[in-house]
Amino acid sequence: MAVRHYTLDINLSTPVDSASVVPGLLSIFHEQELTETIHDTNGHGYLATFVGKNGRLVVLRVHSHGLVTVDLQCHEDDNIAQLDNLLNALEKKLKVLLNGNITRIKRLPALVRGAKVDRYWPTADGRLVEYDVDEVVYEEDSAYQNIKILHSRQYGNILVLDGDVNLAESDLAYTQAITGNGRENYAGKEVLILGGGDGGILAELVKQKPKMVTMVEIDQKVIDGCKMYMRRTCGNTLDTLRGDCYQILIEDCVPLLKKYVQEGRTFDYVINDLTAIPISTSPEEDSMWEFLRLILDLSVRVLHPKGKYFTQGNSVNLKEALSLYEEQLGKLSCPVDFQKEVVCVPSYLEQWVFYTAWKK
């Protein structure tokens, strides 16, 4: 059973003594049959917990630096109207008791913890987002990762890999950005997609009648889920592993890239949709940076002299990680120039950086 967690914060212009606040609130707690326990804070303000027979728990803190906080936890099936009345009564009484000393009152919607359907996912830069997710339509553990597809009323179905929001059906802006935002002509071209198991890039490219698109995706279970539940993204392109102008290879792209290098094979476009730039800012120690450098180097080596390499970066707020990535671009065995573009991807709820690179 899930738990609902409500918060009420009151910022003060000057600290207050708990003796001027707490007695005026006790009648409200007693009306709700909540039993009080006062805790020793070693001089760091006032802390009390109030426990009810129905499993409700209220934590009241009068902080010594001018902040009053109320946390209310209850079972998900508790009476929401009663809970609202309790919080309304506390807020109203605190406004009276702290009259003239309040600089801000903040009451947030309840955080639902432990629910069957997880609605909370972090952004790349560490902020918490609550999605309007109401159903898990697909979940599998593959040999490589946990795969979830969640239904959102606003964004459609969302692909989540190992807890990381990858792509929603609303996110055509992502696919357009990583393929050049309409500035490229793929007709008659040879294209290599690394990753891309959601099928979005492939579906957009085949519309332009390329000569051949080779998509290399290591995880068959991602494709299995997306061809059933991400149809607005992939269309029917994942229904078969081979079409008139495309082929999907279920394998690790690294050995294949090395093979292409040895054969001297080149592509007009290489689109890297494997992973975002690592958040870690220690590229010499992080194995993800080592993997990224390897993919970068191999990708540029199989690029036609006039070809282009496209990839996602990360959140625009991760400036240090993006800067380190740009340093890696300057250290490749084959020198490249690059440009970047910032795009708003709807389900990410943050600005996202995309890179284009080409041989000098």
N, C-alpha and C positions, 0 to 999 in steps of 0.2 A: 504493500500500500504506500502511495506517495504521501509526501508531507508538503504542506503549504507554508511558506515563510514570508511574513509581512514585516516591513520596516517603517519606522517613523523617526526622522531625525530633526532636531531643533537646534539650530545654531544660535548662540547668544553673543551679545556685544560684550558682556562681562560675565565671568564665572559666578555661579550661585552656590549657596550652601544647600545641601540636600534637605536640611531641616525645613527650608522654606518651600520645598516642592513636594516631597514624598508624602507627608501627612495628608495633603489635599487630594492625593490620588488613591489612597487606600480604600476609600468607600467604593470606588469603581471596581477595584479588584475583588473586594469582599462580596459585592453584588453578583459577581460572576463565579462565586465560590472558589476563588483562587487562593491557595495557601502560600504565605510569604516566607521566604528564607533569605536572610541578609548574609552577605559574604564579605570577608575581610579583604580589602584591596590594598592594604599596606600604605594607606594615605593617598591612593590614586582615585579619589572620588567615592561615589556610592554605587553599590551593586547589589541588586536583589533579584531573586527568581520567584515567580508565582506559578504554581502548578495546579491545574484543575483536574477533576475526576474524569473528565472526558479526554484526557491526554493533552490538553492545551498547556503550553509553556510560554510564559512571558518573561523576558529579561529586561529589566529597567536599569539603566546606567545614567548617573549624573556625573559626567566627567569633570575633572578638576580644571580643564582648560576652556570651559565654556561651551559644552555640547551635552545635550540630553538625547539619549537614544532608547527606543523601544523596539524590541524584537519579539514577534509573536509567531510561534510555531504550532501547527495543528494538523490533524489528519486531513487528507484530501476531501473526505466525505463529511467533514464538519459543516455546521450551519453557517454559510457564508454571510447571511444577513446579520446573525448575532455577532460574528467577528467584525463586520463593518461597524456595527453599533458600538462595540467595545473600543475600536480604534478611534471612531468619531468622538466618543465621550472623552477618551484620553487626550486627544488633540485639542478639543474645546476647553477642557479643564486646564491644560498646560498653557494655553493662550491667556487664560485669566491669571494664572499664578505667575506667569513670566511677562506680564503686560509691560511693554516698553523696552524690554530687554531682548526681544527676538529679532534676529537679522534674516533668518530664513527657516522655512518649514518645508521638509521634503518627505513625501510619502510615496513609496514606489509600489507598483503592482506586485502581487505575490509571486515569489520565486517557487516554482513547483519542483521539488527535489525527489529523485528516485522514481519518477513516473515511468510507465511502460514505454512511452514514446518520448525520447529525449529531445527537447526543443532548444537546448542551449549549446551553441558552438562558438568557439573563439575566432576572432579575426586574426589575420597574420601578425598584426602588431599588438595582440594581447588583450583586446577589448572583448567583452562578452555580448553576444547577440542572441536574442530570443526569436526564433523563427516560428511562423504560424504552421508548424508541422502537426499533422493530425494522424499520420499512419506511416508505419514502416512497410513498404510494399515489397521489398526484397532485401534479404540479408544472407550473406554467405561468407564463410572464412575460406579463403583460398590458400595455396601454399605460400602466397606472397603478402597477403593483406586481408583485413576485414573490409567487406564491401557492404555498404548500405545504400538503398535508394529510398528516400523519404518523400512523402507527398506534402507539398506546401500549397495552401490555398492561393497564395500570391505568386509564387515562382514556378508552380508546376512541380514535377518530380525533380529531386536533387540527388546527385551522386555524391556520396561521402566515402572516402577511402581512408581507413585508419584514423577516423575522427577529423579528417580535413575535408572541408567543403570543396569539391572539385568543380562541379558544373551543374547548373539547373537548366531546365527546359527554357527558361526565360533569358538565358545568357548568350544570345546570338552575338552580342557585342564582343564577347571573348573570342568566339570563333572567327569573327570578321577581323579582329585585331591581329590574331596570330597567323592570319593568311594575307595580311597586307592592306586591310581595310579598303578593298576594291581597287587598289592601285595596280594590281598585278594581272597579267593575262596568262591564265594557266592552259589555254587551249593548245593542244599538241605538245605539252611539256611533260617531262619526267619528274615525278615528285616522290619524295620519301618522307613518310610521317613516322616519327618515333613516339610510341605510345598512342594516345588518341582513342582508347578503348570505348569511349562514349559514342564514337562514330560521328560526332558533329563536324569535325574538319573534313573527313572523308565525304560526308553527305554534301557539303558545300562545294567541294572541289569537283566532284563528278558532274555537277551541273554545267561546268565550263568545258567539258569534253577534253580533258587532258589525254595525252598519249597513254600514260600509265601512272597510276598512283600505287605505290607499295606502302602499306601500313604494317608496322611491326609492333605488335602488342603481346606482352609476355603472359597476360592473365586472361585465359579463356572465360573465367567466371565473370569478369567485368563485362565482356561482350555479351555473355548470356543474359545478364541482368538488364543491360542497356537496350538490347534488341527487343526486350519485352516491355520495359517500363520507361524508356527514354525515347519513344517514337517521335515525339515532336523535335527532337534533336537529331537523331540518326536516320529518320525515315526508314526505308527498307534496305539500306546499304549493308547492315550487319546480318541480314537474313542468310546470306551466302558469303563464303570466304573469297569468292572470285566473281568479278563482273566483267563487263565489256572493256572497261578501262581501269580496273583496279584489282588488286589482290591483297588479302589480309594474311599475314604470316604470324602464327602463334609461336613466338620464340623470343629469346633474349636478343636485344638489338646489338649488344656489344660484339659478340662473335661475328654477327652478320656484317656489321660495319667494318670490322677488321678484314673480313673476306672481300668486301667490296673494294677496300683500299688495295689489297693485294692484286685484285683483278683489274684495277684501274678504272672501275666503273664510276660514273659521275651522274649527278642529278641537277636539274635546273633549279629545284627548290628542295631544301631540307627543312622540315617543320618539326621542331622538338617540343612535344607535348608531354614529356615524361614527368617532370617535377618542377616546382617553383625553386627559385634560388634559395639555398639554405639560410635560415635565420642566423645561424652561428656566425660569429665574426672571427673565427679562428680557422681560416682555410687550410693551414698547414696541419691541423690536428683532426679536423672533421672529415670522416669518410665520405660524407655526402658531397663535400667540395671536391674531393678526389674523383668521385664518380662524375661530377659535373664537368671537371676539366677534361676527363677522358672523352666524354660524349662530345664536348665542344671541339676538341682536336680532331677526332675521327670524322665528325660531321663536316667540318670545313675541308678536310682532305678528300671527301667524296663529292664536294660541291663543284659544279662546272665553273670554269674561270669567270663567267659572267652570271653565275647563279646567286641565289640569296638564301640566307639562313634565318629562319624565324623562330622565336621562342618567347615564352612568358618570363617575366622577371619576378616581381613580388609586390607587396604593398608599397605605395609611394612613400609611406612613413618610415620604411626600413632603409634609411639613407645609407647607413654604413655598409649593410650587406650588399646593396645595389652598387655602391662604389667599389667594393671588393670584387664583385662580378665583372665590372668594367675593367678592373686591373687584369683579371684573368684573360679577357679578350685581347689585351695587349701583349700577352705572353705566349700566344699560340705559335706552333711551329710554322704555320702559314699566316703571315700578317693579314689583319682584316681592319676595315673601317666599320663603324656601326652608327646607328641612330636609335633613339628610343621614343616611345609614344605612351602617353598616359590615357587610360580608358576606364570608364566607370562600368564595372561588371555588376549587373543588378543584384544577384544573390550574395555577392561578396560584401556588399555594403561598405566598400572602400575603393579608393582609386588604385588601379593596377597598372604596372609598368610592363610594356612589351618591347622586345628588341628585334632589330633587323641588322644582320651583318653580311658583309660581302668581302671577297678577296681584294686586296690592294693591287 
